[in-house]
Amino acid sequence: MDELIEAMARGVNSCLPYSEAWEDTGPDRREICFHVARAALSAISAAGWRVVPVKRTPEMIQAGEGWASVQSAWEEMLIAAPKVTP
């Protein structure tokens, strides 16, 4: 989840006025970006949506053990999922 939040924070940074490279971004600006990313994920969850990884995690694989076609079902659900457009 930390990787997702950082990826979102980097995206937020690129949309802010006076955009600068993430590596050159100061700690105050980064904290704002992380705050916005966490708020966005919270809003997504409150709206009844979930953000899921494209590749299953080891925990997800373990939870799906015993299901004959988890991989194909997962792939089909990802294909059918609504797409977010910028």
Contacts in CASP RR format, 6 or more apart in sequence:
PFRMAT RR
TARGET T0000
AUTHOR 0000-0000-0000
METHOD contacts of the structure
MODEL  1
MDELIEAMARGVNSCLPYSEAWEDTGPDRREICFHVARAALSAISAAGWR
VVPVKRTPEMIQAGEGWASVQSAWEEMLIAAPKVTP
4 41 0 8 1.000
4 51 0 8 1.000
5 34 0 8 1.000
5 37 0 8 1.000
5 38 0 8 1.000
5 41 0 8 1.000
6 34 0 8 1.000
6 37 0 8 1.000
8 36 0 8 1.000
8 37 0 8 1.000
8 40 0 8 1.000
8 41 0 8 1.000
9 30 0 8 1.000
9 33 0 8 1.000
9 34 0 8 1.000
9 36 0 8 1.000
9 37 0 8 1.000
10 22 0 8 1.000
10 33 0 8 1.000
11 33 0 8 1.000
12 32 0 8 1.000
12 33 0 8 1.000
12 36 0 8 1.000
12 37 0 8 1.000
13 19 0 8 1.000
13 20 0 8 1.000
13 22 0 8 1.000
13 25 0 8 1.000
13 29 0 8 1.000
13 30 0 8 1.000
13 33 0 8 1.000
16 29 0 8 1.000
16 32 0 8 1.000
16 33 0 8 1.000
22 30 0 8 1.000
25 33 0 8 1.000
41 51 0 8 1.000
44 50 0 8 1.000
44 51 0 8 1.000
52 78 0 8 1.000
53 60 0 8 1.000
54 78 0 8 1.000
56 70 0 8 1.000
56 71 0 8 1.000
56 74 0 8 1.000
61 70 0 8 1.000
64 70 0 8 1.000
67 73 0 8 1.000
END
